[in-house]
Every structure is written in structure tokens, then in C-alpha cells.
Amino acid sequence: MILMYVKVVLAILCLTVVSVVTDEHGTRSIQDCTLWIADDSFTSCYLCLPCSDGSGFHGYICRTSFCDGKEDCNNGEDEDGSLCQTEPCANTQWRCSDDKQCIHSFARCDGRTDCLDGSDEDHNACRAQQCSAGELKCANKLVCFHENGLCDGYRDCYDNSDEAKCTEFQCPDNKWKCDDRQQCIIRKSVCDGHNDCHDGSDETLETCLDYLCSKGD
């Protein structure tokens, strides 16, 4: 096993070679890698694959960028049709129905079309999909959203069903209801100097004079 550290002015690339694959497209080394970018953000790749033209980051792109519908190698080889039909998707991805594109699993049935063939938002498939623990389905049964998004003042469902009937909705214990009865905010956000309620009621003098701060605030 070879461990190689490359330090550059803007970023650090750590690569560990784990295997080599040879197919009709030539020899492609598959590598485990993590990229640290200068602005302190980072991209962690389960696998990296090379661009034959040397483009990408030091000639490599994340495995999850292969066959994702967007050209990441300058020569576009990462979106080659014959390659994408045989290249398996990463464990964190879902394969579109055309067998030519992989998308992140959480992007399926999120209300936004990511597959070029639109299969990730197929209405019949999305209605049949079960939401994960802690999620709810929008009224149209097409999209799942986290239960904390219910009546939080921001639309998660395209049909706006997560923000409907909020006047009658009882906020959970860790949230506070704004005066307009349309929005629940985290209790620690009340009287913190920033308007979190769309109507500004969490920061009014009337509210804050009598409001008891949470323990630890």
C-alpha cells in the first residue's frame, strides 16, 4: 500500500491506492481519498478515479462524480455512455432508469429532478417509497421531509402542505409559536437579538420583558 501526501498552496490531497482496474477504457487506478479545500470545506471521497487528460483535482475526481450527469473531467470521459452503463454506482447513490447516471440516494423523490430521464421523481415510484424514521410525507405523497420542518415557516413540500393548517398546529415542547400562529421556532431563538419569526414577534419588547430564558442561556 502506498501512502502519498501532496501539499499545495490552496489544498491538501491525501491519496491511498487501494486497487487497479483494467477494462476496455484502459487501466484506471481506484483510490481512497479525502480533499481539504482552502476555505475549510472538504469533500470526502470513498473512491477517486482519474481523468486521463489530467483535469479534476490533481488529475482525480470523486467516484460519486462519475456518471452523475455532469462532466467533471474536461474531456467528458466521466460521462461516457458505454462506461456509465457498466460502471456500478457508489453505495451512497441510486441508479437512474436509463442506467447511465447515478445520483445521491437522498436526492430521489425530493421534488427536484436530478436524473436526466426524470426517473428519480417518477410519481408512482415516489408514492410507493417509504419515508425514513423521523420523516413525514407531503400531502401529494411524492416527497418526504423531516418532521422538524412541519410549520417552521419554510416550505419543504412543493404543495406547501408542511406549512398548511399551522394555526391549529401545536408546537413541540422545544419550540415556541410566533404570534401569527403560523410558525414554530426553537425556544433558544426567542429574544436572542435576531428575528426568527417572520412577524418579528420573538424579539418584541412585550415578548422579551416577560420571557424566561431557557436553562443554560
Residue, then its C-alpha position, 0 to 999 in steps of 0.5 A: m500500500i502506498l501512502m502519498y501526501v501532496k501539499v499545495v498552496l490552496a489544498i491538501l490531497c491525501l491519496t491511498v491506492v487501494s486497487v487497479v482496474t483494467d477494462e476496455h477504457g484502459t487501466r484506471s487506478i481506484q483510490d481512497c481519498t479525502l480533499w481539504i479545500a482552502d476555505d475549510s470545506f472538504t469533500s470526502c471521497y470513498l473512491c477517486l478515479p482519474c481523468s486521463d487528460g489530467s483535469g479534476f483535482h490533481g488529475y482525480i475526481c470523486r467516484t460519486s462524480f462519475c456518471d452523475g450527469k455532469e462532466d467533471c473531467n474536461n474531456g467528458e470521459d466521466e460521462d461516457g455512455s458505454l462506461c456509465q452503463t457498466e460502471p456500478c454506482a457508489n453505495t451512497q447513490w441510486r441508479c437512474s432508469d436509463d442506467k447511465q447516471c447515478i445520483h445521491s440516494f437522498a436526492r430521489c423523490d425530493g421534488r427536484t429532478d436530478c436524473l436526466d430521464g426524470s426517473d428519480e421523481d417518477h410519481n408512482a415510484c415516489r408514492a410507493q417509497q417509504c419515508s425514513a424514521g423521523e420523516l413525514k410525507c407531503a400531502n401529494k405523497l411524492v416527497c418526504f421531509h423531516e418532521n422538524g420542518l412541519c410549520d417552521g415557516y419554510r416550505d419543504c413540500y412543493d404543495n406547501s402542505d408542511e406549512a398548511k393548517c399551522t394555526e391549529f398546529q401545536c408546537p413541540d415542547n422545544k419550540w415556541k409559536c410566533d404570534d401569527r400562529q403560523q410558525c414554530i421556532i426553537r425556544k433558544s431563538v426567542c429574544d436572542g437579538h435576531n428575528d426568527c419569526h417572520d412577524g418579528s414577534d420573538e424579539t418584541l419588547e412585550t415578548c422579551l420583558d416577560y420571557l424566561c430564558s431557557k436553562g443554560d442561556 
